[in-house]
């Protein structure tokens, strides 16, 4: 049985949010796959907070 894994990525800068999301996806192992991504924004006093909850899991090795 695989254990679900989650990563929360947030930023008040859209550019930095995208960078963090790309960095996380790029650093994933070959045998990890993204199951789902939930996006959200929240209006704060002077800015907007961007958030993504990435659901991913480790799979069996693709082969040797």
DRENFINU-159428 format. One record per residue: residue number from 1; residue in three letters; x, y, z of N, C-alpha, C, CB in turn. Coordinates in steps of 0.05 Angstrom, whole numbers, plus 32768, in hexadecimal, padded with zeros to 4 digits. Last residue first. Glycine has a CB too. Example, Ala and Ser with C-alpha at 12.3 -4.5 7.8 and 13.67 -1.06 7.14 Angstrom:
DRENFINU-159428
<site n="2" res="ser" n_c1="8101" n_c2="7FD3" n_c3="808E" ca_c1="8111" ca_c2="7FEB" ca_c3="808F" c_c1="8102" c_c2="8001" c_c3="809D" cb_c1="811A" cb_c2="7FF4" cb_c3="8072"/>
<site n="1" res="ala" n_c1="8108" n_c2="7F8E" n_c3="809C" ca_c1="80F6" ca_c2="7FA6" ca_c3="809C" c_c1="8108" c_c2="7FBE" c_c3="809C" cb_c1="80E2" cb_c2="7FA7" cb_c3="80B5"/>
//
This chain:
DRENFINU-159428
<site n="64" res="unk" n_c1="8121" n_c2="7FD4" n_c3="7EE4" ca_c1="813D" ca_c2="7FD8" ca_c3="7EE8" c_c1="814C" c_c2="7FDC" c_c3="7ECF" cb_c1="8149" cb_c2="7FC0" cb_c3="7EF6"/>
<site n="63" res="unk" n_c1="80E4" n_c2="7FFA" n_c3="7EF1" ca_c1="80F4" ca_c2="7FE4" ca_c3="7EE6" c_c1="8111" c_c2="7FE9" c_c3="7EEA" cb_c1="80ED" cb_c2="7FDF" cb_c3="7EC8"/>
<site n="62" res="unk" n_c1="80C9" n_c2="8020" n_c3="7F0C" ca_c1="80C1" ca_c2="801B" ca_c3="7EF1" c_c1="80D0" c_c2="8003" c_c3="7EE4" cb_c1="80C6" cb_c2="8034" cb_c3="7EE0"/>
<site n="61" res="unk" n_c1="80B8" n_c2="8011" n_c3="7F50" ca_c1="80CC" ca_c2="8018" ca_c3="7F3C" c_c1="80C3" c_c2="8010" c_c3="7F20" cb_c1="80E7" cb_c2="800A" cb_c3="7F42"/>
<site n="60" res="unk" n_c1="8078" n_c2="8026" n_c3="7F67" ca_c1="808D" ca_c2="8011" ca_c3="7F64" c_c1="80A0" c_c2="801A" c_c3="7F4E" cb_c1="8080" cb_c2="7FF5" cb_c3="7F5E"/>
<site n="59" res="unk" n_c1="8071" n_c2="806A" n_c3="7F7D" ca_c1="8068" ca_c2="8052" ca_c3="7F6F" c_c1="807E" c_c2="803D" c_c3="7F70" cb_c1="8060" cb_c2="8059" cb_c3="7F52"/>
<site n="58" res="unk" n_c1="805D" n_c2="809A" n_c3="7FAC" ca_c1="8073" ca_c2="808A" ca_c3="7FA1" c_c1="8068" c_c2="8071" c_c3="7F94" cb_c1="8088" cb_c2="8084" cb_c3="7FB7"/>
<site n="57" res="unk" n_c1="8033" n_c2="80D2" n_c3="7F9E" ca_c1="8039" ca_c2="80B9" ca_c3="7FAB" c_c1="8050" c_c2="80AB" c_c3="7F9D" cb_c1="8020" cb_c2="80A6" cb_c3="7FAB"/>
<site n="56" res="unk" n_c1="8013" n_c2="8111" n_c3="7FAF" ca_c1="8024" ca_c2="8100" ca_c3="7F9F" c_c1="8029" c_c2="80E6" c_c3="7FAD" cb_c1="803E" cb_c2="810E" cb_c3="7F98"/>
<site n="55" res="unk" n_c1="7FF2" n_c2="814D" n_c3="7FAD" ca_c1="7FEF" ca_c2="8131" ca_c3="7FB7" c_c1="8000" c_c2="8120" c_c3="7FA4" cb_c1="7FD1" cb_c2="8128" cb_c3="7FB8"/>
<site n="54" res="unk" n_c1="7FFE" n_c2="818E" n_c3="7FBD" ca_c1="8005" ca_c2="8179" ca_c3="7FAA" c_c1="8003" c_c2="815E" c_c3="7FB8" cb_c1="8022" cb_c2="817D" cb_c3="7F9E"/>
<site n="53" res="unk" n_c1="7FDD" n_c2="81C7" n_c3="7FC2" ca_c1="7FE1" ca_c2="81AF" ca_c3="7FD1" c_c1="7FE5" c_c2="8198" c_c3="7FBD" cb_c1="7FC8" cb_c2="81A9" cb_c3="7FE4"/>
<site n="52" res="unk" n_c1="7FEF" n_c2="820A" n_c3="7FBB" ca_c1="7FEA" ca_c2="81F1" ca_c3="7FAD" c_c1="7FEF" c_c2="81DA" c_c3="7FC1" cb_c1="7FFB" cb_c2="81EE" cb_c3="7F93"/>
<site n="51" res="unk" n_c1="7FE0" n_c2="8250" n_c3="7FBD" ca_c1="7FE6" ca_c2="8236" ca_c3="7FCB" c_c1="7FDF" c_c2="821F" c_c3="7FB8" cb_c1="7FD5" cb_c2="8234" cb_c3="7FE5"/>
<site n="50" res="unk" n_c1="7FEC" n_c2="8294" n_c3="7FC4" ca_c1="7FE8" ca_c2="827E" ca_c3="7FB1" c_c1="7FF0" c_c2="8264" c_c3="7FBF" cb_c1="7FF7" cb_c2="8282" cb_c3="7F96"/>
<site n="49" res="unk" n_c1="7FD1" n_c2="82CE" n_c3="7FDF" ca_c1="7FE1" ca_c2="82B6" ca_c3="7FE4" c_c1="7FD9" c_c2="82A0" c_c3="7FD1" cb_c1="7FDE" cb_c2="82AD" cb_c3="8002"/>
<site n="48" res="unk" n_c1="7FD6" n_c2="8311" n_c3="7FCE" ca_c1="7FC7" ca_c2="82F8" ca_c3="7FCA" c_c1="7FDA" c_c2="82E1" c_c3="7FD0" cb_c1="7FBC" cb_c2="82F6" cb_c3="7FAC"/>
<site n="47" res="unk" n_c1="7FD5" n_c2="834F" n_c3="7FF4" ca_c1="7FE0" ca_c2="833C" ca_c3="7FE1" c_c1="7FCD" c_c2="8324" c_c3="7FDE" cb_c1="7FFC" cb_c2="8333" cb_c3="7FE9"/>
<site n="46" res="unk" n_c1="7FC3" n_c2="836D" n_c3="801E" ca_c1="7FD0" ca_c2="837B" ca_c3="8008" c_c1="7FDB" c_c2="8368" c_c3="7FF2" cb_c1="7FE7" cb_c2="838A" cb_c3="8013"/>
<site n="45" res="unk" n_c1="7FA1" n_c2="8348" n_c3="803C" ca_c1="7F9D" ca_c2="8365" ca_c3="803C" c_c1="7FA9" c_c2="8373" c_c3="8024" cb_c1="7FA9" cb_c2="8371" cb_c3="8055"/>
<site n="44" res="unk" n_c1="7F93" n_c2="8310" n_c3="8010" ca_c1="7F9B" ca_c2="831C" ca_c3="802A" c_c1="7F99" c_c2="833A" c_c3="8028" cb_c1="7FB9" cb_c2="8313" cb_c3="8031"/>
<site n="43" res="unk" n_c1="7F70" n_c2="82DE" n_c3="7FF2" ca_c1="7F74" ca_c2="82FB" ca_c3="7FF2" c_c1="7F7B" c_c2="8304" c_c3="800E" cb_c1="7F5B" cb_c2="830B" cb_c3="7FE7"/>
<site n="42" res="unk" n_c1="7F89" n_c2="82A2" n_c3="7FDC" ca_c1="7F7C" ca_c2="82B0" ca_c3="7FF3" c_c1="7F84" c_c2="82CD" c_c3="7FF1" cb_c1="7F85" cb_c2="82A3" cb_c3="800E"/>
<site n="41" res="unk" n_c1="7F80" n_c2="826A" n_c3="7FB1" ca_c1="7F8B" ca_c2="8285" ca_c3="7FB6" c_c1="7F7B" c_c2="8291" c_c3="7FCE" cb_c1="7F88" cb_c2="8297" cb_c3="7F9D"/>
<site n="40" res="unk" n_c1="7F94" n_c2="8228" n_c3="7F9F" ca_c1="7F83" ca_c2="823A" ca_c3="7FAE" c_c1="7F90" c_c2="8255" c_c3="7FAF" cb_c1="7F7D" cb_c2="8230" cb_c3="7FCB"/>
<site n="39" res="unk" n_c1="7F93" n_c2="81E6" n_c3="7F82" ca_c1="7F9C" ca_c2="8202" ca_c3="7F83" c_c1="7F89" c_c2="8213" c_c3="7F93" cb_c1="7FA1" cb_c2="820D" cb_c3="7F67"/>
<site n="38" res="unk" n_c1="7FA8" n_c2="81A4" n_c3="7F88" ca_c1="7F92" ca_c2="81B7" ca_c3="7F8E" c_c1="7F9E" c_c2="81D3" c_c3="7F91" cb_c1="7F83" cb_c2="81AE" cb_c3="7FA9"/>
<site n="37" res="unk" n_c1="7FBA" n_c2="816D" n_c3="7F62" ca_c1="7FC3" ca_c2="8188" ca_c3="7F6B" c_c1="7FAA" c_c2="8199" c_c3="7F70" cb_c1="7FD7" cb_c2="8195" cb_c3="7F57"/>
<site n="36" res="unk" n_c1="7FC9" n_c2="8127" n_c3="7F64" ca_c1="7FB6" ca_c2="813D" ca_c3="7F62" c_c1="7FC3" c_c2="8157" c_c3="7F6C" cb_c1="7F9C" cb_c2="8137" cb_c3="7F72"/>
<site n="35" res="unk" n_c1="7FF4" n_c2="8105" n_c3="7F5C" ca_c1="7FD9" ca_c2="80FA" ca_c3="7F5B" c_c1="7FC5" c_c2="8110" c_c3="7F56" cb_c1="7FD2" cb_c2="80EB" cb_c3="7F75"/>
<site n="34" res="unk" n_c1="8033" n_c2="8101" n_c3="7F41" ca_c1="801F" ca_c2="8113" ca_c3="7F4B" c_c1="8004" c_c2="8107" c_c3="7F47" cb_c1="8021" cb_c2="812F" cb_c3="7F3D"/>
<site n="33" res="unk" n_c1="8062" n_c2="80CE" n_c3="7F54" ca_c1="8050" ca_c2="80DA" ca_c3="7F41" c_c1="803B" c_c2="80EB" c_c3="7F4F" cb_c1="8042" cb_c2="80C5" cb_c3="7F2F"/>
<site n="32" res="unk" n_c1="80A3" n_c2="80B2" n_c3="7F58" ca_c1="808D" ca_c2="80C1" ca_c3="7F65" c_c1="807C" c_c2="80CE" c_c3="7F50" cb_c1="8098" cb_c2="80D6" cb_c3="7F79"/>
<site n="31" res="unk" n_c1="80CE" n_c2="809C" n_c3="7F3F" ca_c1="80B9" ca_c2="808A" ca_c3="7F47" c_c1="80A3" c_c2="8097" c_c3="7F58" cb_c1="80C4" cb_c2="8072" cb_c3="7F55"/>
<site n="30" res="unk" n_c1="80F2" n_c2="80C6" n_c3="7F39" ca_c1="80E6" ca_c2="80BB" ca_c3="7F21" c_c1="80CE" c_c2="80A9" c_c3="7F28" cb_c1="80FA" cb_c2="80AB" cb_c3="7F12"/>
<site n="29" res="unk" n_c1="80E6" n_c2="80F9" n_c3="7F6B" ca_c1="80F3" ca_c2="80E1" ca_c3="7F61" c_c1="80E4" c_c2="80D6" c_c3="7F49" cb_c1="80F5" cb_c2="80CB" cb_c3="7F77"/>
<site n="28" res="unk" n_c1="80E3" n_c2="8140" n_c3="7F64" ca_c1="80D6" ca_c2="8126" ca_c3="7F6A" c_c1="80E6" c_c2="810F" c_c3="7F5E" cb_c1="80B8" cb_c2="8126" cb_c3="7F5F"/>
<site n="27" res="unk" n_c1="80F7" n_c2="8170" n_c3="7F55" ca_c1="8107" ca_c2="8160" ca_c3="7F68" c_c1="80FB" c_c2="8145" c_c3="7F6E" cb_c1="810B" cb_c2="8170" cb_c3="7F81"/>
<site n="26" res="unk" n_c1="80D0" n_c2="8186" n_c3="7F33" ca_c1="80EA" ca_c2="817E" ca_c3="7F28" c_c1="80FA" c_c2="816D" c_c3="7F3B" cb_c1="80FB" cb_c2="8197" cb_c3="7F21"/>
<site n="25" res="unk" n_c1="80A8" n_c2="8192" n_c3="7F58" ca_c1="80A3" ca_c2="817E" ca_c3="7F43" c_c1="80BE" c_c2="8174" c_c3="7F38" cb_c1="8091" cb_c2="818A" cb_c3="7F2C"/>
<site n="24" res="unk" n_c1="80C3" n_c2="81BB" n_c3="7F75" ca_c1="80B9" ca_c2="81A3" ca_c3="7F82" c_c1="80B5" c_c2="818C" c_c3="7F6E" cb_c1="809F" cb_c2="81A8" cb_c3="7F91"/>
<site n="23" res="unk" n_c1="80CD" n_c2="81E2" n_c3="7F4E" ca_c1="80E3" ca_c2="81D5" ca_c3="7F5D" c_c1="80DA" c_c2="81BB" c_c3="7F6A" cb_c1="80ED" cb_c2="81E9" cb_c3="7F72"/>
<site n="22" res="unk" n_c1="8098" n_c2="81F0" n_c3="7F3F" ca_c1="80AA" ca_c2="81E3" ca_c3="7F2C" c_c1="80C1" c_c2="81D5" c_c3="7F3A" cb_c1="80B5" cb_c2="81F8" cb_c3="7F18"/>
<site n="21" res="unk" n_c1="8087" n_c2="8207" n_c3="7F70" ca_c1="8079" ca_c2="81F0" ca_c3="7F65" c_c1="808B" c_c2="81E1" c_c3="7F51" cb_c1="805F" cb_c2="81F9" cb_c3="7F57"/>
<site n="20" res="unk" n_c1="80AC" n_c2="8232" n_c3="7F74" ca_c1="80AB" ca_c2="821D" ca_c3="7F88" c_c1="809D" c_c2="8204" c_c3="7F7F" cb_c1="809D" cb_c2="8227" cb_c3="7FA1"/>
<site n="19" res="unk" n_c1="809E" n_c2="824F" n_c3="7F45" ca_c1="80B9" ca_c2="8245" ca_c3="7F49" c_c1="80B9" c_c2="822E" c_c3="7F5D" cb_c1="80CC" cb_c2="825B" cb_c3="7F52"/>
<site n="18" res="unk" n_c1="8069" n_c2="825E" n_c3="7F52" ca_c1="806E" ca_c2="824D" ca_c3="7F3B" c_c1="808A" c_c2="8240" c_c3="7F3D" cb_c1="806C" cb_c2="825C" cb_c3="7F21"/>
<site n="17" res="unk" n_c1="8074" n_c2="827F" n_c3="7F7E" ca_c1="8062" ca_c2="8267" ca_c3="7F81" c_c1="8068" c_c2="8254" c_c3="7F6A" cb_c1="8045" cb_c2="8270" cb_c3="7F81"/>
<site n="16" res="unk" n_c1="8091" n_c2="82A7" n_c3="7F66" ca_c1="809F" ca_c2="8296" ca_c3="7F7A" c_c1="808E" c_c2="827C" c_c3="7F7E" cb_c1="80A3" cb_c2="82A5" cb_c3="7F95"/>
<site n="15" res="unk" n_c1="8069" n_c2="82BE" n_c3="7F46" ca_c1="8081" ca_c2="82B4" ca_c3="7F3A" c_c1="8090" c_c2="82A0" c_c3="7F4D" cb_c1="8094" cb_c2="82CB" cb_c3="7F33"/>
<site n="14" res="unk" n_c1="8043" n_c2="82CE" n_c3="7F6C" ca_c1="803C" ca_c2="82BA" ca_c3="7F58" c_c1="8055" c_c2="82AD" c_c3="7F4C" cb_c1="802A" cb_c2="82C6" cb_c3="7F43"/>
<site n="13" res="unk" n_c1="804F" n_c2="82D5" n_c3="7FB0" ca_c1="8058" ca_c2="82DE" ca_c3="7F95" c_c1="8051" c_c2="82C7" c_c3="7F81" cb_c1="8076" cb_c2="82E4" cb_c3="7F95"/>
<site n="12" res="unk" n_c1="8042" n_c2="82BD" n_c3="7FDD" ca_c1="8033" ca_c2="82D5" ca_c3="7FD7" c_c1="803B" c_c2="82E1" c_c3="7FBC" cb_c1="8037" cb_c2="82EA" cb_c3="7FEE"/>
<site n="11" res="unk" n_c1="803C" n_c2="8275" n_c3="7FDF" ca_c1="804C" ca_c2="828E" ca_c3="7FDB" c_c1="8039" c_c2="82A5" c_c3="7FD7" cb_c1="8060" cb_c2="828B" cb_c3="7FC4"/>
<site n="10" res="unk" n_c1="8041" n_c2="822E" n_c3="7FEB" ca_c1="8034" ca_c2="8248" ca_c3="7FED" c_c1="8047" c_c2="825F" c_c3="7FE7" cb_c1="8027" cb_c2="824C" cb_c3="8008"/>
<site n="9" res="unk" n_c1="8034" n_c2="81EA" n_c3="7FEA" ca_c1="8045" ca_c2="81FF" ca_c3="7FDF" c_c1="8035" c_c2="8219" c_c3="7FDF" cb_c1="804F" cb_c2="81F8" cb_c3="7FC2"/>
<site n="8" res="unk" n_c1="8034" n_c2="81AE" n_c3="800A" ca_c1="8027" ca_c2="81C7" ca_c3="8008" c_c1="803A" c_c2="81DC" c_c3="7FFF" cb_c1="801A" cb_c2="81CF" cb_c3="8024"/>
<site n="7" res="unk" n_c1="8031" n_c2="816C" n_c3="7FF9" ca_c1="8043" ca_c2="8182" ca_c3="7FFB" c_c1="8033" c_c2="819B" c_c3="7FF7" cb_c1="805A" cb_c2="8180" cb_c3="7FE6"/>
<site n="6" res="unk" n_c1="8026" n_c2="8128" n_c3="800D" ca_c1="801B" ca_c2="8142" ca_c3="8006" c_c1="8031" c_c2="8157" c_c3="800A" cb_c1="8003" cb_c2="8149" cb_c3="8017"/>
<site n="5" res="unk" n_c1="8019" n_c2="80E3" n_c3="8000" ca_c1="802C" ca_c2="80F8" ca_c3="8008" c_c1="8020" c_c2="8113" c_c3="7FFE" cb_c1="8049" cb_c2="80F4" cb_c3="7FFD"/>
<site n="4" res="unk" n_c1="7FFF" n_c2="80A4" n_c3="8013" ca_c1="7FFC" ca_c2="80BE" ca_c3="8005" c_c1="800F" c_c2="80D2" c_c3="8011" cb_c1="7FDF" cb_c2="80C8" cb_c3="8006"/>
<site n="3" res="unk" n_c1="8021" n_c2="8068" n_c3="800E" ca_c1="8019" ca_c2="807D" ca_c3="8020" c_c1="8016" c_c2="8097" c_c3="8011" cb_c1="802D" cb_c2="807F" cb_c3="8038"/>
<site n="2" res="unk" n_c1="800B" n_c2="802C" n_c3="7FEF" ca_c1="801B" ca_c2="8045" ca_c3="7FEE" c_c1="800F" c_c2="8059" c_c3="8002" cb_c1="801B" cb_c2="8050" cb_c3="7FD1"/>
<site n="1" res="unk" n_c1="8011" n_c2="7FE8" n_c3="8000" ca_c1="8000" ca_c2="8000" ca_c3="8000" c_c1="8012" c_c2="8019" c_c3="8000" cb_c1="7FED" cb_c2="8000" cb_c3="8019"/>
//
